[in-house]
Amino acid sequence: MTRHRVSHYANGTSNGATSQTAKAPYAVVEKPLGSTKHVRIVGIGAGPSGLNLIRTLRKQLTNYELVIYDKNHDVGGTWFENRYPGCRCDVPSHNYQFSWRPNPEWSNFFAPAEEIRQYLCRICDEENMRDSIKTQHRVSGAWWDEARGMWDLTILNVVTGQEFRDEANFIIDGSGILEWPDIEGLQTFQGQLIHTASWPENFDHAGKTVAVIGNGSSGVQLVPAIQPDVKKLYHCVRTPTWIIPPRIMTMKVLGGPVMKSVLGEVEMDDKENFSQAQIEKFRSQPELYKRFVKAVEKDINGAFPIPNMTKLQVLNGGKMQAFSTEKVVQIVPEGIELNTGEVIKVDAIICATGFDNSFCPRFPVVGRAGNLQDRLRTETPKGYMSCALPGVPNYFTFLGPNGPIGHGSVFTLTEHIAKYITKVILKCQREGIKAIAPSDAAVDDYNQHIAAFMPRTAWQSSGRSWFKNGREDGPVTALHPGSRIHFFHMLGQVRGEDWDYVYDTPSQNRFAYLGNGFSTKELDPEFDSTWYLDEPDKL
């Protein structure tokens, strides 16, 4: 297996300039225009991104093979791993679904985690996706081989502990990374140490003294859910959290699309549960259901310009005591030591600290400039349209640097990202491209725009933020510089001029794909080879 740093590549340079290296003699490729070469694709993660990827590739590509590796023993990704009390979607349920698989049976305006997990498992089974997925397998390393234009990978079977090799023309990374808090002595704690993104099924919090670290979305959901049953609860809060008004209240106050068109026709109780009669109505009246879904989607899309976000502390009350993590000196075997010298003894520490937005992969990814882990541990993450990285050819990510993770439903986002990535792969298949990566110049220009745009938003304001990877002041690396519609519009077309290419042919002639003078369109007996007479005005 090739495991070395590659600092240059054949007949090209890392900044997209043309090399002066002599090219091999040119020869016509004996294939018709439109031929697609065979490619092998490895996906990482069988959550919403991975499942949607399977479907998108099936619909759009031919002559390919796909395997998706997932470390868990079942599909679902985030919704398999996040099982903590109170866990639910923070986006309206009817917006938090695939557009190609509407679900009229959501029980609540904000669906609980288990319901979302079951939705994903049902899709996986009904769409016969499991034959493309290897669960309990973790990608442990990836090395780019420039000469072959292939990724060499090592895969760990987490059940047997055995490691084996695989290879791929393309890697599509849809994995997430949980973040343990950076507190001295955390691993010395002798009680139960838990992360919300890896909740143990047999953990019972009732009657225990518990400390929760973090007050982001996970902490805000967890604390009120366990507070009535614990003996005592300490909530460690580093900074105030951003909270917007309740969604339905906002819809009513602002008179948004949902309120104007359909909310008055929908039955919900005071806990925002849909009545069984309402669910039956959604099933039996597809026009009403679609109108409701589109109204919810339009309302979510319109949230980007709302300026009235308010900083609020998590409220204290009952048996809950709160203190700032600035006063936490370290974790000791018995619990939490404060700067006063007092040790707060607890039975369990629950880390509700979300995910690591350094975008550093959990395994070595060695591209043209060495290990991506080394770069992202020391540099501000900079990507191209959130789904590609400079110097890392044939490697794509879902919701990488400056992806629109805070802009609404991830499900819809994965659909657009998967289509975009698929367009790039199809271009490579049809045009004889062996390696493709965004150019340094394009990435620099894109991130210059981000740096100029973000100070116009509340996200750039002073204070520690998940969007800034926990930093007080610094660049916003976890959000897209625009609305959801802006993001979808941006991904509508592949800007070929933003990419560096290495071609399959020794001559490196970009037009070798023109082939033997014939087109697959005229050689396909089922294709209407005079289609242009029927669509004179189509661009």
Secondary structure, DSSP 8 states (H G I E B T S, - for coil): ---S----BTTB-TTS----S--------SS-BT----EEEEEE--SHHHHHHHHHHHHH--SEEEEEEESSSSS-THHHH---TT-B-SS-TTTSS-TTS--TT-SBSS-BHHHHHHHHHHHHHHTT-GGGEEETEEEEEEEEETTTTEEEEEEEETTT--EEEEEESEEEE----B-----TTGGG--SEEEEGGG--TT---TT-EEEEE--SHHHHHHHHHHTTTSSEEEEEESS-EEE---HHHHHHHHT-HHHHHTGGGS-B-TT-BB-HHHHHHHHH-HHHHHHHHHHHHHHHHTTTT----EEE-----TTEEEEEGGGEEEEETTEEEETTS-EEE-SEEEE---B-TT---SS-EEETTEEHHHHHHHS----BTTTB-TT-TTEEESS-TT--TTSS-HHHHHHHHHHHHHHHHHHHHHHTEEEEEE-HHHHHHHHHHHHHHGGGSGGGSSS--GGGTT-SSS---SS-SS-HHHHHHHTTS--GGGEEEEESSTT--TTGGGTTS-BHHHH-TTS-TTGGGT-TT--
